[in-house]
Amino acid sequence: MKMKKIILISSIFAAIASLAFAGGGETACMLRNPGWVYTREGNDLKYKTTIDVGTKIDATYSTFVPAKINNSENKWETEYTKIYYEGEECYTPSSFIAYSSGKVYVVKNDAPVFTTGTIASIEAKCVPVGTVVISLDNDGYSTYPGLVKVIFYDAKIFGRTRSVFMLRDDLSESDDDYTAVILTNAAAQKDVKSSKEQILLLLSEAQSVARSSGISEFVEATKAKILGEDISNSPVESCAASGVISSDGSNVNVREKPGTSSKIAGKLTDGTHFMATEKTTKKDKVGKEEDYWYHITTPGEDSIDGWIFGSSAKFE
């Protein structure tokens, strides 16, 4: 397990390094939109993957106008730029690349912004913590100390870049905070059912490198959103109830502590009887179900002691 963790974390940083430096391209850039990445086959392009907005890439100044993109004719003659992704020569739409991004910034607090052209007007909605800033006017505006012009990608506004003014104090220029955001976003894109261990490792690494308290809270909030709130150390209260496992034929995990992130102590089959002695004082949400966690013990020589989620049982 320890070796698997070392290998995964090493691969994480190898991937980040490859995005920034792989392939010997001419300049380090970043994406201003979630980037569609293609491989070239003669005069055509074939879709490979999509990488997140703000991802550092090694781009060249070499451009290419494909005849077809995924077998569809390139009627608009869209231009693509050669980049290097995971050590492989690829292409992405030229308009997606921000060449003059300079230093990478991330929003470290939910930040109120000022509408472009009307500095006195504050927008009702904030830019959320964890947003990657694509470019920033470092000179700011002398009339408004601390105010800088930023451009970022806003998926909610028709999936496009936005230009606004923001207080510089709400931004972090720490490379570690940027890395924490990228790792957290990578975890959020994985399927929790098949990649839970990887998600936990990504978020653990993100938390360890985060420097701003706001970015650290962003990692924790994302973890709660993906895996549910961590209630492993939440208060419990006594209860005295008997019940039976009722899970439509599926085995039910019994955990060492409340919460789905806790280690599995055993499994119970449908119809198994148990006694409950404690329960959490607040409910947890697992999938679409919301219920308490119960500390249970099964009878017999092969007794199992641990915590089950309430929706997987019927109480008598």
C-alpha positions as CSV (number, residue, x, y, z in Angstrom):
1,M,0.0,0.0,0.0
2,K,2.8,2.4,0.9
3,M,4.6,1.6,-2.4
4,K,1.3,2.2,-4.3
5,K,1.0,5.6,-2.6
6,I,4.6,6.6,-3.5
7,I,4.1,5.5,-7.1
8,L,0.8,7.4,-7.4
9,I,2.1,10.6,-5.9
10,S,5.2,10.4,-8.0
11,S,3.1,10.0,-11.1
12,I,1.0,13.1,-10.1
13,F,4.0,15.3,-9.9
14,A,5.5,13.8,-13.0
15,A,2.3,14.7,-14.8
16,I,2.4,18.2,-13.5
17,A,6.0,18.5,-14.6
18,S,5.3,17.1,-18.0
19,L,2.5,19.7,-18.5
20,A,4.9,22.5,-17.7
21,F,8.1,21.4,-19.3
22,A,7.7,18.3,-21.5
23,G,8.7,18.0,-25.1
24,G,11.0,20.9,-25.7
25,G,8.4,23.4,-26.9
26,E,9.4,27.0,-27.3
27,T,7.5,28.6,-24.4
28,A,5.6,27.7,-21.2
29,C,2.0,28.8,-21.5
30,M,-1.4,28.0,-20.0
31,L,-4.9,27.2,-21.2
32,R,-7.5,29.9,-21.1
33,N,-10.3,27.4,-21.7
34,P,-10.7,23.7,-20.9
35,G,-8.5,22.4,-23.7
36,W,-9.4,19.8,-26.3
37,V,-6.2,17.9,-27.1
38,Y,-5.7,16.1,-30.4
39,T,-3.2,13.9,-32.0
40,R,-2.3,14.4,-35.7
41,E,-2.9,11.7,-38.4
42,G,-1.6,13.1,-41.6
43,N,-3.8,16.2,-42.5
44,D,-6.4,15.3,-39.8
45,L,-6.7,15.5,-36.1
46,K,-8.1,12.9,-33.7
47,Y,-9.4,13.7,-30.2
48,K,-7.2,12.5,-27.4
49,T,-8.5,14.1,-24.1
50,T,-9.5,17.4,-22.4
51,I,-7.3,19.2,-20.0
52,D,-8.4,21.7,-17.4
53,V,-8.3,25.5,-17.8
54,G,-5.2,27.0,-16.2
55,T,-3.1,23.9,-17.0
56,K,0.5,24.7,-17.7
57,I,1.6,23.4,-21.1
58,D,4.7,23.6,-23.3
59,A,3.6,25.2,-26.5
60,T,5.4,25.9,-29.8
61,Y,4.7,28.6,-32.3
62,S,4.0,25.9,-34.9
63,T,0.4,26.0,-36.2
64,F,-1.7,23.7,-38.4
65,V,-5.0,23.9,-40.1
66,P,-6.4,20.4,-40.3
67,A,-8.6,19.2,-43.1
68,K,-10.7,17.2,-40.7
69,I,-11.3,17.1,-37.0
70,N,-12.6,13.7,-35.7
71,N,-13.8,13.0,-39.3
72,S,-15.7,16.3,-39.5
73,E,-14.6,18.7,-42.2
74,N,-12.8,21.8,-40.8
75,K,-15.1,24.2,-42.6
76,W,-14.1,27.2,-40.5
77,E,-10.4,26.5,-41.1
78,T,-9.8,26.6,-37.4
79,E,-6.1,26.9,-36.5
80,Y,-4.4,24.5,-34.1
81,T,-1.1,25.0,-32.2
82,K,1.4,22.2,-31.6
83,I,1.9,21.5,-27.8
84,Y,3.4,18.8,-25.8
85,Y,1.2,16.8,-23.4
86,E,2.5,13.9,-21.3
87,G,5.6,13.8,-23.5
88,E,3.6,13.4,-26.7
89,E,3.2,15.9,-29.5
90,C,-0.4,17.1,-29.7
91,Y,-2.5,20.0,-30.9
92,T,-5.0,22.3,-29.3
93,P,-7.0,25.3,-30.7
94,S,-4.7,28.3,-30.9
95,S,-7.4,30.5,-29.3
96,F,-7.3,28.4,-26.1
97,I,-3.6,29.3,-25.4
98,A,-2.7,32.2,-23.2
99,Y,0.9,33.1,-24.2
100,S,1.3,36.2,-22.0
101,S,-0.1,34.6,-18.8
102,G,3.0,35.5,-16.8
103,K,2.9,34.2,-13.2
104,V,0.0,31.9,-12.3
105,Y,-2.5,33.2,-9.8
106,V,-5.4,31.5,-8.0
107,V,-8.3,33.1,-6.1
108,K,-7.6,32.3,-2.4
109,N,-10.9,33.8,-1.0
110,D,-14.4,34.1,-2.5
111,A,-13.6,37.4,-4.1
112,P,-16.0,40.3,-4.9
113,V,-15.2,41.8,-8.3
114,F,-15.8,45.1,-10.0
115,T,-17.4,45.3,-13.4
116,T,-15.1,46.2,-16.3
117,G,-15.3,49.9,-17.2
118,T,-17.3,50.8,-14.1
119,I,-14.9,50.4,-11.2
120,A,-17.4,51.7,-8.7
121,S,-19.9,48.9,-9.4
122,I,-19.4,45.7,-7.4
123,E,-20.9,42.5,-8.9
124,A,-23.4,40.6,-6.7
125,K,-21.6,37.3,-7.3
126,C,-18.1,36.5,-6.2
127,V,-15.4,34.7,-8.0
128,P,-15.1,31.4,-6.1
129,V,-12.0,30.3,-4.3
130,G,-9.9,28.0,-6.4
131,T,-10.4,29.8,-9.7
132,V,-7.3,29.9,-11.8
133,V,-6.6,33.4,-13.1
134,I,-5.5,33.3,-16.7
135,S,-3.8,36.7,-16.9
136,L,-3.4,39.7,-14.7
137,D,-2.5,43.3,-15.2
138,N,0.3,43.8,-12.7
139,D,0.3,47.5,-13.0
140,G,-3.3,47.8,-11.7
141,Y,-4.9,51.2,-11.6
142,S,-3.1,54.0,-9.7
143,T,-6.5,55.6,-8.8
144,Y,-7.6,52.5,-7.1
145,P,-4.7,51.1,-4.9
146,G,-4.6,47.3,-4.8
147,L,-7.1,46.8,-7.6
148,V,-5.9,44.7,-10.6
149,K,-7.5,43.6,-13.8
150,V,-7.9,39.8,-14.1
151,I,-9.1,37.4,-16.8
152,F,-10.4,34.0,-15.8
153,Y,-12.6,31.3,-17.3
154,D,-16.2,31.3,-16.1
155,A,-18.0,28.1,-17.0
156,K,-21.3,29.5,-15.8
157,I,-21.2,32.5,-18.2
158,F,-21.7,30.5,-21.4
159,G,-18.3,28.9,-20.9
160,R,-16.1,31.9,-21.7
161,T,-13.3,34.1,-20.3
162,R,-14.3,37.1,-18.2
163,S,-12.4,40.3,-17.6
164,V,-13.0,42.1,-14.3
165,F,-11.2,44.0,-11.5
166,M,-10.3,42.4,-8.2
167,L,-8.4,43.3,-5.1
168,R,-4.9,41.8,-5.3
169,D,-5.2,40.7,-1.7
170,D,-7.8,38.1,-2.8
171,L,-5.2,36.4,-5.0
172,S,-2.4,34.0,-4.3
173,E,0.7,33.8,-6.4
174,S,2.1,30.8,-4.6
175,D,3.1,27.9,-7.0
176,D,2.1,25.6,-4.1
177,D,-1.4,27.0,-4.0
178,Y,-1.7,26.6,-7.7
179,T,-0.6,23.0,-7.5
180,A,-3.1,22.4,-4.7
181,V,-5.9,23.7,-6.9
182,I,-4.8,21.6,-9.9
183,L,-4.6,18.4,-7.8
184,T,-8.0,19.1,-6.2
185,N,-9.6,19.7,-9.6
186,A,-8.1,16.4,-10.8
187,A,-9.6,14.6,-7.9
188,A,-13.0,16.1,-8.6
189,Q,-13.0,14.8,-12.1
190,K,-12.5,11.2,-11.1
191,D,-15.3,8.7,-10.5
192,V,-15.7,8.1,-6.7
193,K,-16.8,4.5,-7.1
194,S,-13.8,3.3,-9.1
195,S,-11.1,5.8,-8.0
196,K,-11.7,6.5,-4.3
197,E,-8.2,5.7,-3.2
198,Q,-6.7,7.9,-5.9
199,I,-9.1,10.7,-4.9
200,L,-8.0,10.5,-1.3
201,L,-4.3,10.6,-2.2
202,L,-4.8,13.5,-4.6
203,L,-6.7,15.5,-1.9
204,S,-4.2,14.6,0.8
205,E,-1.3,15.8,-1.4
206,A,-3.3,19.0,-2.2
207,Q,-3.9,19.7,1.4
208,S,-0.2,19.1,2.3
209,V,1.0,21.7,-0.3
210,A,-1.7,24.4,0.1
211,R,-0.2,27.6,1.6
212,S,-3.2,29.9,1.9
213,S,-5.9,29.1,4.4
214,G,-8.6,29.8,1.8
215,I,-7.0,27.2,-0.6
216,S,-6.8,24.7,2.3
217,E,-10.5,25.2,3.0
218,F,-11.2,24.8,-0.8
219,V,-9.5,21.4,-0.7
220,E,-11.6,20.4,2.4
221,A,-14.8,21.6,0.9
222,T,-14.2,19.7,-2.3
223,K,-13.4,16.6,-0.4
224,A,-16.7,16.9,1.5
225,K,-18.5,17.4,-1.8
226,I,-17.0,14.4,-3.4
227,L,-16.9,12.0,-0.5
228,G,-19.4,13.5,2.0
229,E,-18.6,15.3,5.2
230,D,-16.0,13.7,7.4
231,I,-17.9,12.8,10.5
232,S,-15.4,10.1,11.8
233,N,-14.8,12.1,14.9
234,S,-18.3,13.7,15.4
235,P,-20.1,13.4,18.7
236,V,-22.1,10.2,19.3
237,E,-24.9,9.3,21.7
238,S,-26.1,6.1,23.3
239,C,-28.9,4.1,21.8
240,A,-30.3,0.6,22.4
241,A,-31.9,-1.0,19.3
242,S,-31.8,-4.2,17.4
243,G,-32.0,-4.5,13.6
244,V,-31.4,-6.4,10.5
245,I,-29.3,-5.6,7.4
246,S,-31.6,-4.7,4.5
247,S,-29.7,-3.8,1.4
248,D,-31.5,-5.4,-1.6
249,G,-29.0,-8.3,-1.6
250,S,-25.8,-6.3,-1.5
251,N,-23.1,-6.7,1.1
252,V,-22.9,-3.8,3.6
253,N,-19.6,-2.4,4.7
254,V,-19.0,-2.2,8.4
255,R,-16.4,0.5,9.1
256,E,-14.1,1.2,12.0
257,K,-15.4,4.8,12.4
258,P,-18.5,6.6,11.0
259,G,-18.1,7.8,7.5
260,T,-17.3,6.3,4.1
261,S,-13.6,7.3,4.3
262,S,-13.1,5.1,7.3
263,K,-11.4,1.7,7.0
264,I,-13.7,-1.3,6.4
265,A,-13.8,-3.7,9.4
266,G,-16.0,-6.3,7.7
267,K,-19.0,-6.9,5.6
268,L,-22.5,-8.1,6.4
269,T,-25.0,-9.9,4.2
270,D,-28.7,-9.2,3.8
271,G,-30.7,-10.5,6.7
272,T,-27.9,-10.4,9.3
273,H,-29.1,-9.4,12.8
274,F,-27.3,-6.9,15.0
275,M,-27.5,-4.8,18.1
276,A,-26.9,-1.0,18.0
277,T,-25.4,0.7,21.0
278,E,-24.4,4.2,19.7
279,K,-25.3,6.5,16.8
280,T,-23.9,9.8,15.5
281,T,-25.7,12.9,16.7
282,K,-25.9,14.3,13.1
283,K,-26.8,12.7,9.8
284,D,-24.4,12.0,6.9
285,K,-25.2,11.9,3.2
286,V,-24.1,8.9,1.2
287,G,-25.2,9.1,-2.4
288,K,-28.8,10.2,-2.4
289,E,-29.5,8.8,1.1
290,E,-29.2,10.8,4.3
291,D,-29.1,9.0,7.7
292,Y,-27.2,8.4,10.9
293,W,-24.3,6.1,11.4
294,Y,-24.8,3.3,14.0
295,H,-22.3,1.4,16.1
296,I,-23.3,-2.2,15.9
297,T,-22.3,-5.7,17.0
298,T,-23.4,-9.0,15.5
299,P,-24.0,-12.1,17.6
300,G,-22.0,-15.4,17.5
301,E,-18.3,-16.4,17.5
302,D,-17.6,-14.5,14.3
303,S,-19.0,-11.3,15.7
304,I,-18.3,-8.1,13.8
305,D,-18.1,-4.8,15.6
306,G,-18.2,-1.4,13.8
307,W,-20.3,1.3,12.2
308,I,-22.9,1.0,9.5
309,F,-24.9,3.6,7.6
310,G,-28.5,3.6,8.8
311,S,-30.2,3.4,5.3
312,S,-28.7,-0.1,4.9
313,A,-30.7,-1.5,7.8
314,K,-34.1,-1.9,9.3
315,F,-34.5,-1.3,13.0
316,E,-37.0,-3.2,15.2
